[in-house]
Amino acid sequence: MADINIDMDNFEPKNSNKRKATSASENSMDVDEYNGIEGKNKNRPPKSKRIKTKSLSESKDDMRKIPVPAHRYSPLKENWLKMFTPIVEHLQLQIRFNLKTRNVEIKTCKETKDISNLQKAADFVKAFVYGFEVEDALALLRLDDLFVETFEIKDVKTLRGDHQSRAIGRLAGKGGRTKFTIENVTKTRIVLADSKIHILGSFQNIALARRAICNLILGLPPSKVYGQLRNVASRISERS
């Protein structure tokens, strides 16, 4: 056989340059730097489904959905007109109860003057779902500095079985007397829903009611809690 002269320095596979070039170009295009942080840049255009835009009325910013538990269906049905009237007539919003998803849906419309009314209406419906009376929940629409705070007995002290039941009994009192006393002194509204406690009121008043409730959960006798509340109430009346 005849000798074949092969120049080893110039012998390279034909496709290697292309592969290197493409890989280098891919790396240079994929990595991007923003504000000193390096990361991959999304070169692929988003799919048409992702670009799908919703109308103004369907966007999440202009709608609130409040889930309603099963035990609040009948109270909602009975008080629907009382809730419907202030939301539609005064706040100029649209409201409906979705039977499939079991949600109360509140939406803005052309007549809505203030977008903040949407959140007010959502808080109002949430307060009713938590167990507050419609008349008490309406205060959220009329006053600006009202809030609803929720916490559980286990957040204060871990109690199980009969110990938890006794703690709930201490909070309610005989015939609900203890709960009513705390409400009247602190000017709040309280709902005891099993182990959950909901308080409606201003920030300062909620703090007072929460302190009294926590003391009762921790085992302090009601008479001592009443004394503390009396002192606080006298101080508040002196300031005003």
Summary of the structure (lengths in Angstrom):
residues: 240
radius of gyration: 31.5
end to end distance: 115.8
largest distance: 118.2
contacts: 585
relative contact order: 0.07
helix: 52%
strand: 18%
